[in-house]
Amino acid sequence: MLKQKKFWKRVLWVFGIALILLLIGAIYLVEVTKIAPPKTADTSSLQWQRTDHGNGFYTLKNNWFRHSKSGLYEMYVEGNPFERGVINGKLSKELVVRQEDHFAEQITKMVPSKFKRNFLKYLIGFFNRNLDKNITAEYREEIYGVSTSASPQYQYLGTNYQRILNYHAAHDIGHAVQNLALVGCTSFGTWGSMSADSTMIIGRNFDFYVGDKFAEDKIVAFFNPTKGHKFMTVTWGGFVGAVSGMNDQGLSVTINAAKTSLPTGSATPVSLVTREILQYAKNITEAISIAKSRKMFVSESFLVASAADNKAVIIEKTPETLDVYDSQKDFIICTNHFQSKGLGKTKMNIEQEKESASTYRYKRLTELLHANGKNTVQKTINILRDQKGLNGTNIGMGNEKAINQLIAHHSVVFEPKKLIVWVSTSPWQLGQYVAYDLNKIFLLQGMKADREIADSSLAIAPDSFLLMPGYKNFQVFRNIKQRIMDGGKVNTDSLVASNPEFYNAYLLAGDYLYKQKDYTAALKNYKLALTKIIATKKEEDHIREQIQKINKKLAP
């Protein structure tokens, strides 16, 4: 009896210690995830108010925000860091709030459990506990300024500042943890003998997809900071980083994700490194210097084109090192693998070339560049809209191996020497490309009356694909796919018929039928999927594993 009492005393003692340690751990986790906003000397800009002129047109001093007839939002912001953030937030307040609503909605879909979402909040907070220490004081202040216009609805996720700060690392974390097709971008450039008038032309598809709503409200933003160069970016509400942009020195930057290892701690988000290059570099040498000075926690390719250098290079950067790829030709191509002598030979990059869609897209882009003759802006856009596989093969609509995967958040074309940029309008890169002349826009002294600022004479017409049966079929495909993702019932024959050359239609049908325990029908679809052009080795392996499972189940 005495031994039994001692045993239970020890159990209670161990349990008590474990409970105390758990409580201490929880308190520690809550405390370390807190990030205080930067101290700002002058906060008078918080009292400034925008003027509403109606129809979505707002002004605040020389700054303005408007909704173009093209569907794009346009914004001009000037001033010191904190002022820029405050003005940005006040002018685009509805978009800042709406973007976070979309983000929260997507997270809820991905992680339905409230308990798990709460745990995820602290996990991300712990991972990003030193995030602010890896971001310059200038951008911390600007993000803080924007955060003052964020919604109070999500305080349970953290303070406004903490949330907006963390959102700037969301791309990097998603990229590192999942290595999905969500970041399978394509970019390229031509100049000299490869361009019709020898002028440099840069084209890029930003194939970053986190739901349709995320891409609804695109902002073409023009910044005039007190320090550094004037520049433009294609962005969204609450985001001060850059993924596609060009400055008034004729230097453009676009980013393409590369395969990366799981990070062990926070560093500078890729988008803020890109932003710093746009704001402070006037040539390739200065861009490389800035990239070298920042530690990143994911691997990325920066396609940097410079009017001053009359060429483009790719800065390839990992958490450990940096290399530069110079094609030594009058054109350059960038997908999602490294090409430099150093990083191109790494084990991880070789795996990426073999197992992802990157190499296939690279070859298709090379094929089109050589077949099209001397490049023009129109030809660049035609390439960015191309849905075919090698040798013009039909590989289905939405294939990650296509240059146009029909998921692009935006597509852009730059002419750095002329300071002109074309930005795509919805849907994806199929809508009209709207042209902006940075020379003219940065000469504007504010905007007193709402008016179009794009150069209509330079606009590129929408893709004729929008008028074809294929586009309607793709919409049907997407709708059925979404119903599957939402757990609804679908007709798999209709799914396949809407996109018959796309392996993913058969893969989706197979997975759906497998869950319904209709193994014979699932097997048929999996086998048909193997006859199509499959984007990644991971997907092919999944299909073959499912076939093996079914064969075992159906074996006598």
C-alpha positions as CSV (number, residue, x, y, z in Angstrom):
1,M,0.0,0.0,0.0
2,L,2.9,2.3,0.9
3,K,4.6,1.6,-2.4
4,Q,1.4,2.3,-4.3
5,K,1.1,5.7,-2.5
6,K,4.7,6.6,-3.3
7,F,4.1,5.6,-7.0
8,W,1.1,7.9,-7.3
9,K,3.0,10.7,-5.6
10,R,5.8,10.4,-8.2
11,V,3.2,10.4,-11.0
12,L,1.6,13.5,-9.6
13,W,5.0,15.1,-9.1
14,V,6.1,14.4,-12.7
15,F,2.7,15.5,-14.0
16,G,2.9,18.7,-12.0
17,I,6.4,19.5,-13.3
18,A,5.3,18.7,-16.9
19,L,2.3,21.0,-16.4
20,I,4.5,23.8,-15.1
21,L,7.0,23.4,-17.9
22,L,4.1,23.4,-20.4
23,L,2.8,26.6,-18.9
24,I,6.2,28.2,-18.9
25,G,6.6,27.2,-22.6
26,A,3.2,28.6,-23.5
27,I,4.0,31.9,-21.7
28,Y,7.4,32.0,-23.4
29,L,5.8,31.3,-26.8
30,V,3.3,34.1,-26.4
31,E,6.0,36.5,-25.2
32,V,8.6,35.8,-27.9
33,T,6.0,36.1,-30.7
34,K,5.2,39.7,-29.7
35,I,6.9,42.2,-31.9
36,A,6.7,45.9,-30.9
37,P,6.2,48.5,-33.6
38,P,9.2,50.8,-34.3
39,K,9.4,54.1,-32.4
40,T,8.6,56.9,-34.8
41,A,9.6,60.5,-34.0
42,D,6.9,62.2,-36.0
43,T,3.4,60.6,-36.1
44,S,1.5,63.7,-37.2
45,S,0.7,62.0,-40.5
46,L,-1.8,59.8,-38.6
47,Q,-4.1,62.8,-38.3
48,W,-4.1,63.4,-42.1
49,Q,-7.3,62.5,-43.9
50,R,-7.9,61.5,-47.5
51,T,-10.3,63.5,-49.6
52,D,-13.0,61.4,-51.3
53,H,-13.8,62.7,-54.8
54,G,-16.2,59.9,-55.6
55,N,-16.0,56.8,-57.9
56,G,-13.1,55.4,-55.9
57,F,-10.9,58.4,-56.4
58,Y,-9.0,59.7,-53.3
59,T,-6.3,62.2,-52.7
60,L,-4.1,63.1,-49.7
61,K,-1.8,66.1,-50.3
62,N,0.1,65.2,-53.6
63,N,-0.8,61.5,-53.2
64,W,-3.7,59.8,-55.0
65,F,-5.5,56.5,-55.5
66,R,-7.9,55.6,-58.2
67,H,-9.7,52.7,-59.9
68,S,-8.8,52.6,-63.6
69,K,-11.3,51.6,-66.3
70,S,-9.0,48.7,-67.0
71,G,-9.9,47.2,-63.6
72,L,-6.5,47.9,-62.1
73,Y,-6.1,50.2,-59.1
74,E,-3.4,52.9,-59.4
75,M,-1.7,54.8,-56.6
76,Y,1.0,57.4,-56.2
77,V,2.8,57.8,-52.8
78,E,5.6,60.1,-51.7
79,G,7.3,61.1,-48.5
80,N,9.4,59.7,-45.7
81,P,9.0,56.0,-44.6
82,F,6.3,56.3,-42.0
83,E,4.4,58.9,-44.0
84,R,4.5,56.7,-47.1
85,G,3.0,53.8,-45.1
86,V,0.3,55.9,-43.5
87,I,-0.6,57.5,-46.8
88,N,-0.6,54.1,-48.6
89,G,-2.9,52.7,-45.9
90,K,-5.3,55.6,-45.8
91,L,-5.6,55.8,-49.6
92,S,-6.1,52.1,-50.1
93,K,-7.7,51.2,-46.8
94,E,-10.6,49.2,-48.3
95,L,-8.1,47.1,-50.2
96,V,-5.8,46.6,-47.2
97,V,-8.8,45.3,-45.2
98,R,-10.2,43.2,-48.0
99,Q,-6.8,41.6,-48.8
100,E,-6.5,40.4,-45.2
101,D,-10.1,39.1,-45.3
102,H,-9.2,37.0,-48.3
103,F,-6.0,35.8,-46.7
104,A,-7.8,34.8,-43.5
105,E,-10.6,33.1,-45.5
106,Q,-8.0,31.1,-47.4
107,I,-6.2,30.1,-44.2
108,T,-9.5,28.9,-42.7
109,K,-10.2,26.8,-45.8
110,M,-6.7,25.2,-45.6
111,V,-6.8,24.8,-41.7
112,P,-10.5,24.4,-40.7
113,S,-9.7,23.7,-37.0
114,K,-9.7,26.8,-34.9
115,F,-7.4,25.1,-32.4
116,K,-4.9,24.3,-35.1
117,R,-5.1,27.8,-36.6
118,N,-4.4,29.2,-33.1
119,F,-1.4,26.9,-32.8
120,L,-0.2,27.8,-36.3
121,K,-0.4,31.5,-35.2
122,Y,2.1,30.9,-32.4
123,L,4.3,28.6,-34.6
124,I,4.6,31.2,-37.3
125,G,5.1,33.9,-34.6
126,F,7.9,31.8,-33.1
127,F,9.5,31.3,-36.5
128,N,9.3,35.0,-37.2
129,R,10.3,36.2,-33.7
130,N,13.3,38.0,-35.1
131,L,11.8,39.0,-38.3
132,D,11.8,42.7,-37.5
133,K,15.6,42.5,-36.8
134,N,16.2,41.4,-40.4
135,I,14.2,44.3,-41.9
136,T,15.7,47.8,-42.3
137,A,14.3,50.6,-40.0
138,E,12.9,52.3,-43.2
139,Y,10.7,49.4,-44.2
140,R,9.7,48.7,-40.6
141,E,8.4,52.2,-40.3
142,E,6.6,52.0,-43.7
143,I,5.0,48.7,-42.7
144,Y,4.0,50.2,-39.4
145,G,2.4,53.1,-41.2
146,V,0.4,50.8,-43.4
147,S,-0.7,48.7,-40.5
148,T,-2.5,51.6,-38.9
149,S,-5.2,51.2,-41.5
150,A,-5.5,47.4,-41.1
151,S,-8.7,45.9,-39.7
152,P,-9.2,45.5,-35.9
153,Q,-11.0,42.3,-36.6
154,Y,-7.9,40.1,-36.5
155,Q,-6.3,41.2,-33.2
156,Y,-6.5,37.6,-32.0
157,L,-3.8,36.8,-34.7
158,G,-1.6,39.6,-33.4
159,T,-1.4,43.4,-33.4
160,N,-2.0,45.2,-36.7
161,Y,1.8,45.8,-37.1
162,Q,2.7,42.2,-36.2
163,R,0.3,40.8,-38.7
164,I,1.2,43.1,-41.7
165,L,4.9,42.4,-40.9
166,N,4.3,38.7,-41.0
167,Y,2.4,38.8,-44.2
168,H,5.5,40.1,-45.9
169,A,7.2,36.7,-45.1
170,A,4.1,34.6,-46.1
171,H,5.5,34.1,-49.6
172,D,8.8,32.8,-48.3
173,I,7.3,30.5,-45.7
174,G,4.8,29.0,-48.1
175,H,7.6,28.6,-50.7
176,A,9.9,26.9,-48.3
177,V,7.4,24.6,-46.6
178,Q,5.5,23.5,-49.6
179,N,7.7,24.0,-52.7
180,L,4.4,24.1,-54.7
181,A,3.5,25.3,-58.2
182,L,2.1,28.4,-56.3
183,V,5.4,30.1,-57.2
184,G,6.2,28.6,-60.6
185,C,7.0,31.9,-62.4
186,T,8.6,32.5,-65.8
187,S,10.6,35.5,-67.0
188,F,12.9,36.4,-69.9
189,G,14.6,39.3,-71.6
190,T,15.9,40.3,-75.0
191,W,18.1,43.2,-76.3
192,G,20.5,44.0,-79.0
193,S,20.3,41.6,-82.0
194,M,17.4,39.7,-80.4
195,S,15.1,42.8,-80.2
196,A,13.5,44.4,-83.3
197,D,14.7,47.9,-82.5
198,S,17.6,46.6,-80.3
199,T,15.8,48.0,-77.2
200,M,15.7,45.8,-74.1
201,I,12.4,44.1,-73.4
202,I,11.7,42.1,-70.3
203,G,8.6,39.9,-69.8
204,R,7.4,38.0,-66.8
205,N,4.4,35.9,-65.5
206,F,4.0,36.1,-61.7
207,D,2.3,32.7,-61.2
208,F,1.6,33.0,-57.6
209,Y,-1.9,31.6,-56.7
210,V,-3.6,31.6,-53.3
211,G,-7.2,31.8,-54.5
212,D,-9.1,33.9,-57.0
213,K,-10.0,36.6,-54.5
214,F,-6.3,37.3,-53.7
215,A,-5.8,38.4,-57.4
216,E,-8.9,40.6,-57.7
217,D,-7.5,43.9,-56.4
218,K,-4.2,44.5,-58.1
219,I,-2.5,47.9,-57.5
220,V,-0.1,49.5,-59.9
221,A,1.8,51.6,-57.4
222,F,4.2,54.5,-58.1
223,F,6.5,55.5,-55.2
224,N,8.5,58.7,-54.8
225,P,10.5,58.2,-51.6
226,T,12.5,61.0,-49.9
227,K,15.6,58.8,-50.3
228,G,16.5,56.6,-53.3
229,H,15.0,56.4,-56.7
230,K,11.4,56.7,-57.8
231,F,9.9,53.3,-58.8
232,M,6.8,51.4,-59.7
233,T,5.6,48.0,-58.6
234,V,2.6,45.7,-59.2
235,T,1.3,45.0,-55.7
236,W,-1.8,44.5,-53.5
237,G,-3.3,46.1,-50.4
238,G,-1.0,46.3,-47.3
239,F,2.1,45.1,-49.1
240,V,5.1,47.4,-49.4
241,G,7.5,44.7,-50.8
242,A,8.0,44.1,-54.5
243,V,7.8,41.1,-56.8
244,S,7.7,42.9,-60.1
245,G,8.9,46.5,-60.6
246,M,11.1,49.1,-62.4
247,N,12.7,52.3,-61.2
248,D,13.3,55.7,-62.9
249,Q,16.9,54.7,-63.7
250,G,15.7,52.0,-66.0
251,L,16.4,49.1,-63.7
252,S,13.7,46.4,-63.5
253,V,13.6,43.4,-61.1
254,T,11.4,40.3,-61.1
255,I,11.7,37.3,-58.8
256,N,11.4,33.5,-59.5
257,A,11.4,30.9,-56.7
258,A,13.9,28.1,-56.7
259,K,13.9,24.9,-54.7
260,T,14.9,25.6,-51.2
261,S,15.6,23.7,-47.9
262,L,13.4,24.1,-44.9
263,P,14.5,27.3,-43.1
264,T,15.5,27.3,-39.4
265,G,14.8,30.9,-38.6
266,S,13.6,34.2,-40.0
267,A,15.6,36.5,-42.3
268,T,14.8,39.2,-44.8
269,P,11.8,38.5,-46.9
270,V,12.6,38.2,-50.6
271,S,10.1,40.9,-51.5
272,L,11.8,43.5,-49.3
273,V,15.2,42.6,-50.9
274,T,13.6,43.2,-54.3
275,R,12.1,46.5,-53.0
276,E,15.5,47.7,-51.7
277,I,17.1,47.0,-55.1
278,L,14.4,49.0,-56.9
279,Q,14.7,51.9,-54.5
280,Y,18.5,52.1,-54.3
281,A,20.2,50.5,-57.3
282,K,20.8,52.2,-60.6
283,N,22.8,49.4,-62.2
284,I,23.6,45.7,-62.0
285,T,26.6,46.1,-59.7
286,E,24.6,48.0,-57.1
287,A,21.8,45.5,-57.3
288,I,24.3,42.6,-56.6
289,S,25.8,44.6,-53.7
290,I,22.3,45.0,-52.1
291,A,21.4,41.4,-52.6
292,K,24.7,40.3,-51.0
293,S,24.1,42.5,-48.0
294,R,20.8,40.7,-47.0
295,K,20.4,37.3,-45.5
296,M,17.4,35.4,-46.9
297,F,15.7,32.2,-45.7
298,V,14.6,30.9,-49.1
299,S,16.3,30.5,-52.5
300,E,15.4,32.9,-55.2
301,S,16.4,34.1,-58.6
302,F,16.3,37.9,-59.2
303,L,16.1,38.8,-62.9
304,V,17.7,42.3,-63.0
305,A,17.6,44.3,-66.2
306,S,19.5,47.6,-66.4
307,A,19.3,50.3,-69.0
308,A,22.7,51.6,-67.8
309,D,24.3,48.2,-68.5
310,N,22.1,47.5,-71.6
311,K,21.7,43.9,-70.5
312,A,20.0,41.6,-67.9
313,V,21.5,39.1,-65.5
314,I,20.1,36.7,-62.9
315,I,21.2,37.1,-59.3
316,E,20.8,33.6,-57.8
317,K,20.6,33.7,-54.0
318,T,20.3,31.0,-51.3
319,P,20.3,31.4,-47.5
320,E,24.0,30.5,-47.6
321,T,25.5,32.0,-50.8
322,L,25.0,34.1,-53.9
323,D,26.0,33.7,-57.6
324,V,25.3,35.6,-60.8
325,Y,24.3,34.1,-64.1
326,D,25.2,36.1,-67.2
327,S,24.0,34.5,-70.4
328,Q,26.7,36.3,-72.5
329,K,24.1,36.5,-75.2
330,D,21.4,39.0,-76.2
331,F,18.7,37.2,-74.3
332,I,18.2,35.6,-70.9
333,I,15.6,33.1,-69.6
334,C,14.6,32.4,-66.0
335,T,12.2,29.8,-64.7
336,N,12.6,28.0,-61.4
337,H,16.1,26.5,-61.4
338,F,19.5,28.0,-61.1
339,Q,21.9,28.3,-64.1
340,S,25.1,29.7,-62.6
341,K,28.3,27.6,-62.6
342,G,28.2,27.4,-58.8
343,L,24.6,27.0,-57.8
344,G,23.5,25.3,-61.0
345,K,25.6,22.2,-59.9
346,T,24.1,21.7,-56.4
347,K,22.3,18.5,-55.6
348,M,19.1,20.4,-54.8
349,N,19.1,22.3,-58.1
350,I,19.8,19.1,-60.1
351,E,16.7,17.5,-58.4
352,Q,14.7,20.6,-59.3
353,E,15.7,20.4,-62.9
354,K,14.8,16.7,-63.1
355,E,11.6,16.6,-61.0
356,S,9.8,19.9,-61.5
357,A,8.2,21.7,-64.5
358,S,11.0,24.3,-64.7
359,T,13.3,22.7,-67.3
360,Y,10.4,21.9,-69.6
361,R,9.2,25.5,-69.5
362,Y,12.7,26.8,-70.0
363,K,13.0,24.7,-73.2
364,R,9.6,25.8,-74.5
365,L,10.6,29.5,-73.9
366,T,13.8,28.9,-75.7
367,E,12.0,27.3,-78.6
368,L,9.5,30.3,-78.9
369,L,12.3,32.9,-78.7
370,H,14.2,31.4,-81.6
371,A,11.1,30.7,-83.7
372,N,9.7,34.2,-83.4
373,G,12.6,36.1,-84.8
374,K,13.5,39.6,-83.5
375,N,11.5,40.3,-80.4
376,T,8.9,43.0,-79.8
377,V,6.5,43.9,-77.0
378,Q,3.6,42.2,-78.8
379,K,5.7,39.0,-79.4
380,T,6.8,39.1,-75.7
381,I,3.1,39.1,-74.7
382,N,2.3,36.4,-77.1
383,I,5.0,34.2,-75.4
384,L,3.7,35.0,-72.0
385,R,0.2,33.9,-73.1
386,D,1.5,30.7,-74.7
387,Q,-0.3,27.5,-73.4
388,K,1.4,24.9,-75.5
389,G,4.0,22.4,-74.7
390,L,7.2,21.6,-76.7
391,N,6.8,21.7,-80.5
392,G,3.3,23.2,-80.0
393,T,2.0,20.1,-78.3
394,N,-1.5,20.4,-76.6
395,I,-0.7,19.6,-72.9
396,G,-4.0,20.8,-71.6
397,M,-5.2,24.1,-70.1
398,G,-3.5,25.0,-66.8
399,N,-0.5,22.7,-67.1
400,E,2.5,23.9,-65.0
401,K,4.8,23.0,-67.8
402,A,3.2,25.8,-69.9
403,I,4.5,29.3,-69.9
404,N,0.9,30.4,-69.4
405,Q,-0.5,28.3,-66.5
406,L,-3.7,30.3,-66.3
407,I,-3.1,31.1,-62.7
408,A,-1.0,34.3,-62.9
409,H,-1.6,37.0,-60.3
410,H,-0.2,39.4,-62.9
411,S,2.0,39.6,-66.0
412,V,4.3,42.5,-66.9
413,V,6.5,43.7,-69.7
414,F,9.2,46.3,-69.2
415,E,11.1,48.5,-71.6
416,P,13.8,49.8,-69.2
417,K,15.4,52.3,-71.6
418,K,12.1,53.9,-72.5
419,L,10.7,53.6,-68.9
420,I,7.5,52.0,-70.1
421,V,5.7,49.1,-68.4
422,W,2.8,47.1,-69.6
423,V,0.6,45.4,-66.9
424,S,-1.9,42.7,-67.6
425,T,-5.6,42.9,-66.7
426,S,-7.9,40.1,-65.7
427,P,-8.3,37.3,-66.3
428,W,-4.6,36.4,-65.7
429,Q,-2.6,37.5,-68.7
430,L,-5.5,37.1,-71.1
431,G,-6.9,40.6,-70.7
432,Q,-5.6,43.8,-72.2
433,Y,-2.1,44.9,-71.3
434,V,-2.2,48.5,-70.0
435,A,0.8,50.7,-70.7
436,Y,2.3,53.2,-68.2
437,D,5.0,55.8,-69.1
438,L,7.0,56.4,-66.0
439,N,8.5,59.6,-67.5
440,K,5.0,61.2,-67.6
441,I,3.6,59.8,-64.4
442,F,6.5,61.0,-62.2
443,L,6.1,64.5,-63.7
444,L,2.6,64.7,-62.4
445,Q,2.3,67.2,-59.6
446,G,-0.5,65.5,-57.7
447,M,-3.9,64.7,-59.3
448,K,-6.8,67.2,-58.7
449,A,-9.3,65.5,-61.0
450,D,-9.8,61.8,-61.7
451,R,-8.4,60.8,-65.1
452,E,-6.8,57.9,-66.8
453,I,-3.0,57.9,-66.6
454,A,-2.3,54.9,-68.9
455,D,-1.2,55.5,-72.4
456,S,-4.1,54.1,-74.5
457,S,-2.1,54.3,-77.7
458,L,0.3,51.7,-76.4
459,A,-2.3,49.2,-75.0
460,I,-2.1,45.6,-76.2
461,A,-5.4,43.9,-77.1
462,P,-6.9,41.0,-75.0
463,D,-6.1,37.4,-76.0
464,S,-8.5,36.0,-78.6
465,F,-8.6,32.8,-76.5
466,L,-11.2,34.6,-74.4
467,L,-13.7,34.3,-77.3
468,M,-13.0,30.6,-77.9
469,P,-14.8,27.5,-76.7
470,G,-11.6,26.5,-74.9
471,Y,-11.9,29.4,-72.4
472,K,-15.5,28.4,-71.5
473,N,-14.4,24.8,-71.1
474,F,-11.6,25.8,-68.8
475,Q,-14.0,27.8,-66.6
476,V,-16.1,24.6,-66.4
477,F,-13.0,22.6,-65.4
478,R,-12.1,25.1,-62.7
479,N,-15.6,25.1,-61.2
480,I,-15.7,21.3,-61.0
481,K,-12.2,21.2,-59.6
482,Q,-13.2,23.7,-56.9
483,R,-16.3,21.6,-56.0
484,I,-13.9,18.7,-55.5
485,M,-11.7,20.8,-53.3
486,D,-14.7,21.9,-51.2
487,G,-15.8,18.3,-50.7
488,G,-18.8,18.4,-53.1
489,K,-20.1,15.8,-55.5
490,V,-19.1,16.0,-59.1
491,N,-19.5,14.2,-62.4
492,T,-15.9,13.0,-63.3
493,D,-16.9,12.5,-67.0
494,S,-17.7,16.2,-67.2
495,L,-14.5,17.1,-65.5
496,V,-12.4,15.1,-68.0
497,A,-14.4,16.3,-71.0
498,S,-13.8,19.9,-70.1
499,N,-10.0,19.6,-70.3
500,P,-9.2,16.2,-72.0
501,E,-5.5,16.8,-72.7
502,F,-4.7,17.8,-69.1
503,Y,-3.3,15.1,-67.0
504,N,-4.6,16.8,-63.9
505,A,-8.2,16.3,-65.0
506,Y,-7.6,12.5,-64.9
507,L,-5.6,12.7,-61.7
508,L,-8.4,14.7,-59.9
509,A,-11.0,12.2,-61.3
510,G,-8.9,9.3,-60.1
511,D,-8.5,10.7,-56.6
512,Y,-12.2,11.6,-56.3
513,L,-13.3,8.1,-57.5
514,Y,-10.7,6.4,-55.2
515,K,-12.3,8.2,-52.2
516,Q,-15.7,7.0,-53.5
517,K,-14.2,3.4,-53.5
518,D,-15.0,3.1,-57.2
519,Y,-11.6,1.6,-57.8
520,T,-12.1,0.3,-61.3
521,A,-13.1,3.8,-62.6
522,A,-10.3,5.4,-60.6
523,L,-7.7,3.0,-62.1
524,K,-8.9,3.8,-65.6
525,N,-8.4,7.6,-65.0
526,Y,-5.0,7.1,-63.4
527,K,-3.8,5.1,-66.4
528,L,-5.1,7.8,-68.8
529,A,-3.2,10.4,-66.7
530,L,0.0,8.6,-67.4
531,T,-0.5,9.0,-71.2
532,K,-0.5,12.8,-70.8
533,I,2.3,15.3,-70.1
534,I,2.6,15.3,-66.3
535,A,4.1,18.5,-64.7
536,T,6.1,17.0,-61.8
537,K,7.7,13.7,-60.7
538,K,5.9,14.0,-57.4
539,E,2.5,13.9,-59.2
540,E,3.6,11.0,-61.4
541,D,4.8,9.1,-58.4
542,H,1.5,9.7,-56.7
543,I,-0.4,8.3,-59.7
544,R,1.8,5.2,-59.9
545,E,1.4,4.6,-56.1
546,Q,-2.4,4.8,-56.4
547,I,-2.4,2.3,-59.3
548,Q,-0.4,-0.1,-57.1
549,K,-2.8,0.3,-54.2
550,I,-5.8,-0.3,-56.5
551,N,-4.2,-3.4,-58.1
552,K,-3.7,-4.9,-54.7
553,K,-7.3,-4.1,-53.7
554,L,-8.6,-5.6,-57.0
555,A,-6.3,-8.7,-56.9
556,P,-8.2,-12.0,-56.5
